[in-house]
Amino acid sequence: MKKIFSYCAIPVTAMFGLYLGFASSSVNAGDVNKIYKETCELCHGPDGKGSEAGKQFGVPDFSSADYQKSRTDAQMKESMTNGTKNPNYVKLSDLGVDLVDLDALITVVRGFSK
Ligand code: HEC
């Protein structure tokens, strides 16, 4: 019995390592840029200023230094996690975004203002 267990333990550990490898690869910069393009651009536009539709919804201008100064990362994260009073803004998990990507997405959002 003991022998069977130790035989099984090795592949399980190896698979877990592989899984961790995949999980951490989902937060690299290439992927969040892809998430932004596929999921956020629709409302926030390729330059972060807001698409025509997004402006109707009331998106902020991410390229504005004043806007960037008005929000802390924690405030952004709160809005992205739970939504805001604006009924047009859905929490990002409802858009299929993995919440582990939020910090990296905030970096993308901050990057529109130079
Ligand atoms: C359906 C349109 C829509 C999509 C898609 C969308 N947003 Fe937004 N977003 C909004 C609106 C509207 C607001 C303004 C909310 C408010 O002011 O209450 C907003 C606000 C934000 C804010 C600012 C929150 C704050 O507290 O100032 C961030 C950051 C943000 N969005 C990130 C994203 C990211 C990242 C994605 C893609 C994963 C995304 N949004 C997708 C409509 C959208």
Boltz pocket constraint, residues with backbone or C-beta under 6 A from the ligand:
constraints:
  - pocket:
      binder: B
      contacts: [[A, 35], [A, 36], [A, 39], [A, 40], [A, 41], [A, 42], [A, 43], [A, 44], [A, 54], [A, 57], [A, 58], [A, 59], [A, 60], [A, 71], [A, 75], [A, 76], [A, 77], [A, 79], [A, 80], [A, 84], [A, 85], [A, 86], [A, 88], [A, 89], [A, 90], [A, 92], [A, 95], [A, 97], [A, 105], [A, 106], [A, 109]]
      max_distance: 6.0
